[in-house]
Amino acid sequence: MEMATIPMPEPSEQLLGFTTGDVRARPFKLLRTMLGRELSPGKANLIGITSASPNAGKSFTASNLAAAMSSIASHNVILADLDLQRASIAEIFGIEEAPGLADYLSDDAVSLSQVMRRVGDTHLAVAPTLRRPVDSAMLLAGDRFKGLIDVWREDPDHPTVICDLPPLFVSDDAMLIAKHLDGVIMVVEQGVTTKKQLETSLQLLNPVKLIGTVFNRFEGGFGDPYGYSDGYGSYYK
């Protein structure tokens, strides 16, 4: 698919997944490897990243996981911002120009190639959403969205599509999306996400496959014999 190219973003506190020497990128390389074991070869894999409530770090996790995965040779990755009400991927990658996914889902005249942006010379393409008021439930339940899922599934490049989903407790948007995916990763925030919230989240997602959880903003040390504990601590803050 032909698409515009955006410059490679500079490393920042929000985006470290492209880096190779920064110890703070190490968790995303580990997550990349663990997720790789769950992917089905020879087909597109659609994976959602969500959390129980806002501000747990799901967009941060989705962006850096996608960046880390795209650094693997010939591994095509799409990062899609499907949090239509609280979109943040565009800001993380420095994208300001319309159109975005909400425009694509609401306007037949907008093509997917207008929405997608290739990141530098990497294997990552970003499908951002630009913040504006939308009826997200109507868009996500519509035929246009189902067609978008079909486009990704039929992509001959067999991409891994990392979908930044809305928080589960904000609306039913995440559940409308998740039923179309191959699995979901839950982001759990230390000291904030409760056991009850996690249990309820899993009930809401059922029967969608839970691939695993990410424990974000962990403080307390990993006892890492390689001396990475300090790097992890500052990173998760």
Secondary structure, 3 states (H helix, E strand, C coil): CCCEEECCCCCCCCCCCCCCCCHHHHHHHHHHHHHHCCCCCCCCEEEEEEECCCCCCHHHHHHHHHHHHHCCCCCCEEEEECCCCCCCHHHHCCCCCCCCHHHHHHCCCCCHHHHCEEECCCCEEEECCCCCCCCHHHHHCCHHHHHHHHHHHCCCCCCEEEEECCCCCCCCHHHHHHCCCCEEEEEEECCCCCHHHHHHHHHHHCCCCEEEEEEECCCCCCCCCCCCHHHHHHHHC
